[in-house]
Amino acid sequence: MELLSLPDNLDTTAFDLFRYWTTEAKKCFPDLSFSILDESKLVTDLKNSLTLAFECLIKEDKKKRNYLRGSYDRGYMYSFIHSNLNLTWYFEYIIKQSREYREISMLSALSRYLENDNLTKILISHEYSTLLKECINLKNYNEEIPELKIDLNTLRVSILHDDSNEYDLFHTAIENIRLIKILDCMKQKFPNFLPEIKNYFSDEQINSFILHNEIAYSKTL
């Protein structure tokens, strides 16, 4: 949704928060560079965190919100923005500089290439079958590679039981490896490098922001 009554200091706040964040991040990752190409993306990140915070806030229990009107809403917003923005920047500027992310990107590129090259998939699948016959001393060996699926809510891996095309085995294997690597990244603990968000916005700013957007949201129902 398009937000109304955004705080006037959004740009400078985003830059100040990022400077603080990089200073703290450097203490844990001294070898990484945090020089960025487009500073406007920092403002977009903060705006996105505000949007998500408000959208989640209005889904909260109405009775709880009405009883603790003001303090609860502000606290919720501050806490959500803090965790979401820290996670966004950790992924963007730390995870993306990791070896694991580069490997995931390479696998993604390979997977994208194979989607449009059936001949290569057939040839590789044939080599795969030949290799197994050379090294497996079993009469009834299952060569099938089931497709994996990740539940983003629980971070659990499950198997999709469907009849895959035999020539997509290599593509399926690449996708499975890519998903597992993504899951490993998601399971990492994300240290907090941000200061208290409430020190960068006034209560009046957040109250006005919530009120204007709540009125606009109610008109869409």
C-alpha positions in Angstrom: 0.0 0.0 0.0 1.1 3.6 -0.6 1.9 5.2 2.8 0.7 8.6 3.9 2.3 11.1 6.2 5.8 9.8 6.1 8.2 11.3 8.6 10.0 14.4 7.1 13.4 13.1 8.2 13.2 9.8 6.5 16.2 10.4 4.2 18.6 11.6 6.9 17.4 9.0 9.3 18.1 6.2 6.8 21.6 7.5 6.3 22.3 8.0 10.0 21.0 4.5 10.8 23.1 2.9 8.1 26.3 4.8 9.3 25.6 3.4 12.8 24.9 0.0 11.4 28.1 -0.2 9.4 30.2 1.0 12.3 28.9 -1.8 14.5 29.0 -4.4 11.6 32.7 -3.5 11.0 33.5 -4.7 14.5 32.4 -8.2 13.6 33.3 -8.2 9.9 36.4 -6.0 9.6 37.3 -7.4 6.2 34.1 -6.5 4.5 33.5 -3.3 2.5 30.2 -1.4 3.1 30.7 1.2 0.4 27.4 1.1 -1.6 26.5 2.2 -5.1 23.0 3.7 -4.6 22.2 5.5 -1.3 18.6 5.9 -2.2 18.1 2.2 -1.6 18.7 2.8 2.1 15.7 5.2 2.1 13.6 2.6 0.2 14.6 -0.1 2.8 13.5 2.1 5.7 10.2 3.0 3.9 9.6 -0.7 3.2 10.2 -1.5 6.9 7.7 1.2 7.9 5.2 -0.3 5.4 5.5 -3.8 6.7 5.4 -2.6 10.3 2.1 -0.8 9.7 0.6 -3.7 7.7 1.4 -6.2 10.5 0.2 -3.7 13.2 -3.3 -3.4 11.8 -3.6 -7.2 11.8 -2.9 -7.3 15.5 -5.7 -8.0 18.0 -8.0 -5.0 18.0 -8.9 -5.3 21.7 -5.2 -5.3 22.7 -4.5 -2.3 20.5 -7.5 -0.3 21.8 -6.7 -1.0 25.4 -3.0 0.1 25.0 -3.6 2.7 22.3 -0.5 4.8 21.5 2.2 3.1 23.6 1.5 -0.4 22.2 1.3 0.8 18.6 4.5 2.8 18.8 6.3 0.1 20.6 5.2 -2.4 18.0 6.3 -0.1 15.1 9.7 0.6 16.7 10.4 -3.1 17.4 9.3 -4.3 13.9 11.3 -1.6 12.0 14.4 -2.4 14.1 14.4 -6.1 13.4 13.2 -5.9 9.8 15.7 -3.2 8.8 18.6 -5.0 10.5 17.7 -8.3 8.8 17.4 -6.5 5.4 20.8 -4.9 5.7 22.5 -8.0 7.1 21.3 -10.0 4.1 22.1 -7.3 1.6 25.5 -6.2 2.8 26.9 -9.2 4.7 25.3 -12.4 3.4 25.6 -11.3 -0.2 29.4 -10.9 0.3 29.7 -14.5 1.5 31.1 -17.5 -0.4 27.8 -19.2 0.2 25.8 -16.5 -1.6 28.2 -16.6 -4.6 27.7 -20.4 -4.8 24.0 -20.0 -4.6 24.2 -17.4 -7.4 26.3 -19.7 -9.5 23.8 -22.5 -9.0 20.9 -20.1 -9.9 22.7 -19.2 -13.1 23.3 -22.9 -14.0 19.6 -23.7 -13.2 18.4 -20.8 -15.4 20.6 -22.0 -18.2 19.4 -25.6 -18.0 15.7 -24.5 -18.2 16.3 -23.5 -21.8 18.7 -26.3 -22.8 17.0 -29.7 -23.0 19.8 -31.3 -24.9 22.3 -30.6 -22.2 19.9 -31.9 -19.6 19.5 -35.2 -21.6 23.3 -35.6 -22.0 24.0 -35.0 -18.3 21.2 -37.3 -17.2 22.6 -40.0 -19.5 26.1 -39.5 -18.0 24.6 -39.6 -14.5 22.9 -43.0 -15.2 26.1 -44.4 -16.7 28.2 -43.3 -13.7 25.8 -45.0 -11.3 25.9 -48.2 -13.3 29.7 -48.2 -13.2 30.0 -47.7 -9.4 26.8 -49.2 -7.9 26.7 -53.0 -7.3 23.0 -53.3 -6.8 20.5 -54.9 -9.1 17.5 -52.6 -8.4 19.0 -49.2 -7.7 16.7 -46.1 -7.7 18.3 -43.4 -9.8 15.4 -41.0 -9.1 16.2 -37.6 -7.5 13.1 -36.3 -5.7 12.5 -32.5 -5.7 12.8 -30.8 -2.4 10.6 -28.1 -1.0 11.3 -25.7 1.9 8.6 -24.4 4.2 9.6 -20.8 4.9 7.6 -20.7 8.1 9.2 -23.7 9.8 12.4 -23.9 7.7 11.8 -27.6 7.2 12.6 -29.5 4.1 10.1 -31.9 2.6 10.0 -34.1 -0.6 7.6 -33.4 -3.4 6.2 -36.8 -4.5 5.6 -36.3 -8.2 6.7 -38.0 -11.3 9.5 -35.8 -12.6 10.8 -36.0 -16.2 13.8 -38.3 -16.1 15.8 -35.8 -18.2 15.3 -33.1 -15.5 17.2 -35.1 -12.8 20.3 -32.8 -13.0 18.2 -29.7 -13.0 16.3 -31.0 -9.9 19.6 -31.9 -8.2 20.9 -28.4 -8.8 17.8 -26.8 -7.5 17.9 -29.0 -4.4 21.5 -28.0 -3.6 20.6 -24.4 -4.1 17.6 -24.6 -1.8 19.6 -26.3 0.9 22.3 -23.6 0.7 19.6 -20.9 1.0 18.2 -22.7 4.0 21.6 -22.8 5.6 21.8 -19.0 5.1 18.4 -18.5 6.6 19.3 -20.5 9.7 22.1 -18.2 10.6 21.9 -16.0 13.6 21.7 -12.3 12.6 23.5 -10.1 15.1 21.8 -6.8 15.8 23.8 -3.7 14.6 21.1 -1.1 14.9 20.5 1.4 17.7 17.1 2.0 19.2 14.7 3.2 16.4 12.7 5.3 18.8 15.7 7.6 19.2 15.4 8.6 15.5 11.6 9.3 15.4 9.4 11.3 17.7 6.3 9.7 19.2 4.3 12.4 17.5 5.7 11.4 14.1 4.8 7.8 14.6 1.4 8.5 16.0 0.6 10.8 13.0 1.9 8.1 10.6 -0.3 5.4 12.2 -3.4 7.6 12.4 -3.3 8.8 8.8 -2.6 5.4 7.3 -5.2 3.7 9.5 -7.8 6.1 8.2 -6.7 5.5 4.6 -6.7 1.8 5.1 -10.2 1.7 6.7 -11.6 3.4 3.5 -10.4 0.5 1.4 -12.3 -2.1 3.4 
